[in-house]
Amino acid sequence: RSERMAALGQLVAEITHEIKNPLMLIGGFAQQLSRVIDDEKNLKKVNIIADEVKRLERLLADLREFYLPKTIASEKVDIKELLQEVFSLVKKDCKEKNIQTELSIDKPGILVTGDRGRLKQVFLNLFKNSMEAMEHGGILSIETSLSGDHVEITVTDEGCGIPEQDKEKIFSPFFTTKSHGTGLGLCISKRIVEEHAGSSLTMKSEEGKGTSFNISLPVYHETP
C-alpha cells in the first residue's frame, strides 16, 4: 500500500506541475485583459476565466497536500499570536459578508509545540469554512480555553449547520456540500492536527443553527 501511495503521489506531483504552468499563464493573461476590456459582457467572461483558474489552482494545491504531505516541523507556537494573525486575514472579508467576529483568548502566552505554518493553514481553512456557511451574515466566534494540559480552540459559526446524514462523512476526502469545494480542506486539516502528537480535531453541528470545530493541542511546558 505504501509503495502504491508513493507512486500515486509521484504521479500527482507530475500532473499538477504540468497543469500549473499553463494555468498560471491563462490566469495572468485573463488579469491583463480585465484591465483593458471596456465591454461589460466580455469583461464578465474574462473575470469568470480568472475565477475558475484560481479555483483550479486551489484544487491542485489541495491534491498535492493530500497525496504529498509535508513533514511536520516542531517549534514553539504562541496560540494567541497565531489566532490574531489568521483573524486579521479574514476580518475584511467578514465585514463585507456582514459577519461579526468575536475572538476570546482565555489566557495569553499559551504555547504549543508544532508546525506554525501548518496550524495557520488549519485555522484559516476552518475560519473560511465558517464564513462560507453564513451566506446571510452571523457571528464567527473563536474561543480558547485550558483543559488540563491541553488548550482547546473552538471555531463556531451561525450558519446552516450540517445535515445528520453528512456528519460522519465531513472529514472524508473529496466529500463536500459546496458547489465550488474540493472536498479536501477538512480532511487535510484533520490530518495536520492529528500529526501533532496528542492533538485532535472534532466537530459538532446542528442543522439550521450552526457548527463548531474544536482543536485540542497539548500545552508546551518548559522542562526543568
N, C-alpha and C positions, 0 to 999 in steps of 0.2 A: 504493500500500500504506500509506504514512504517513497519508494522508487517511482511509483506511478504519479504521486503528487509532485515529486521533484520534476519529472518530465513535463507534467501539465503546467507547472509553474514556469518552466523554461519556455514552453510554447506560448503561454500568455504574455510573457515578457517580450518575446519577439514580435508577436502580433500587435500588442499595444504600442510598441516602438514604431512599427511600420505605419500604423494608423495615426499616431500622434503628430508626426511631422506634417502630413498633408492637412490635417485638421487645423494645425496652427496657422498654416498659410491661408486656408479658407476663412478662418476667423479674422485674421489680420486684414485680408482684402475686404471682408464684409464691413469691418470697422472703418476702413478708409473710405469705402463707398458711402457709408452712412453720413459722412461729413460733407460730401459734395452733392448728394442727390437732393433735389428740391421737391420732386414729385412725391406727395404723401403716400400714394398707393405703393410705389416702388420702394420707398423708404421703409414702409411696414414690412415688405417682403425681405429686405436686407436685414432688418432687425430680427426677424424670425430666424434667418440663417445664423446670425451671430448667437442668438439664444440657444439654438439647437447644437451649435458647436460647443458651447460651454457645457451643455448637458452631457454630450458625448465625452468631453474631456473629464468630467466628474466620474462618469461610468468607467472610463479607462483607469483612472486613479484608484477607484474602488476595487476593480478587478485585480490590479497589481497588489494592492494592500491585502486582498483576500488570499490570493494564491502565492504571494511572495512576501509574507510577513517579515517585518524588521525585528532585529534583536532589541529587547527592552534594555534601555540604559538605566543606570542606578545613580541617583543623585538626590540631595535633599531638596524638597519642594515645599514652598510656603503656600498652603491652600488658599489663604485669603488673597495673596497677591495674584495667584493664578486665576481665581474666580473673578477678581476685579478686572483683570486683563481681558478675559473672554467676554465678560459682561460689557466692557466698553466696545467690543467689536460688533455686538448685536443691538446696542442701545438705539442707534439711529434707525435701524430697520423696525425695531419695536415701536418707536414713535410714529413712523409712517403707517404702520399697521394698526394703530390705536391700541397698542398693548402696553399696559402699565407693568413696570418692573419693580420687583422687591428683592433686595439682597440682604440677607440676615446672617451675619457671622457670629456664631455663639461665643467664640473665643479667638482673638487674634494670636498670631505666632505659632499656629499649629503646623507642624512639619510632618511630611510623609517621605518615605524613600521610594522613588520611582522615576519614570521617564517623563520629564516635564512636557516635552513636545507631544508625546502620545496621549498623555492625560488631557492636554489642551484640546487635542483633536476630539477626544471623547466628549468633553463638556460642550464644545462648540456644536457638535452633532446633536447632543441632547437639547441644547437651547434652540437650535433651528427646528428640530422636530416639534418642539412645544409651540413655537411661533407659527409653524405651518398648520398646526391643529386648531389654532384660534383665528379662523377666517374673518370673524366679526369682532375681533378685539377680545380683551380679557386681561387677566393678570398672570404674568410669568413670575413665579416665586422660586428663589434659590435660598435654601437654608442649610446651615451646617450645625452639627451638634456632636458632642463627645459621648460615646457609648463604650465604657470600659477602656480598652486600649485601642479602640478604633474611632475614626472620625467618619460621621455619616453626612453625606452631601445629598440633599433631596431637591430635585428639579420638578416643579409642579406647574401644570397649566390648567386653564379652564376651558379646554377645547371639547371636541365631540366625544372623546373617550374611545375606547377600543371594544368592539363587539366581543361577547363572550367566546364565540367560536374562533376568534382570531388570536386570543391571548396566548395560547400555547405555541403559536407559530411566529410570534412577534420578533423573536431573536433568530429565526431560521434564515439561512442565506437565500437571497432572491425573493423573499416574501415582502410584499409591500401593499399598502392600501391606497397609495398615492399614484396618480396617473403619470407623474414625472419622476418617481423614485427608482433607485436601482435595486432596492431590497437588500443592500449590503451594509448600510450605515450602522444599524443597531447590532447586527451580527459582529461586525468588526469591533465596535465599541465594547461589546461584552467580552470578546476575546482579549482585547488590550487590557481591560480591567483585570480579568482573571489571570493574565500573565504576570500580574503583580501579586506576589505571594500573599495569601491570606485575605485577598480582596474579592469583592463581588459586586455585580450589577443586577438589580431586580426591578420589577415593575408592578405597580398596582393601578388599576383603571376601572372607572365606572362609566358605562356608556351614557352619553348625554351630560356628564358632569366634569370629566377631565381625567388626566393621567399624571402619575407621579413615578419618576425614576429615582432609585436610591443607589448611590455608590458608597460602599463601605471600604475604607482603606486603613491599614494599621498605622498608628501614630509612631513617628520616629522618636526614639529616646536615646540620648547620649549614653554610651557605655562608660562606666567609671574607669 
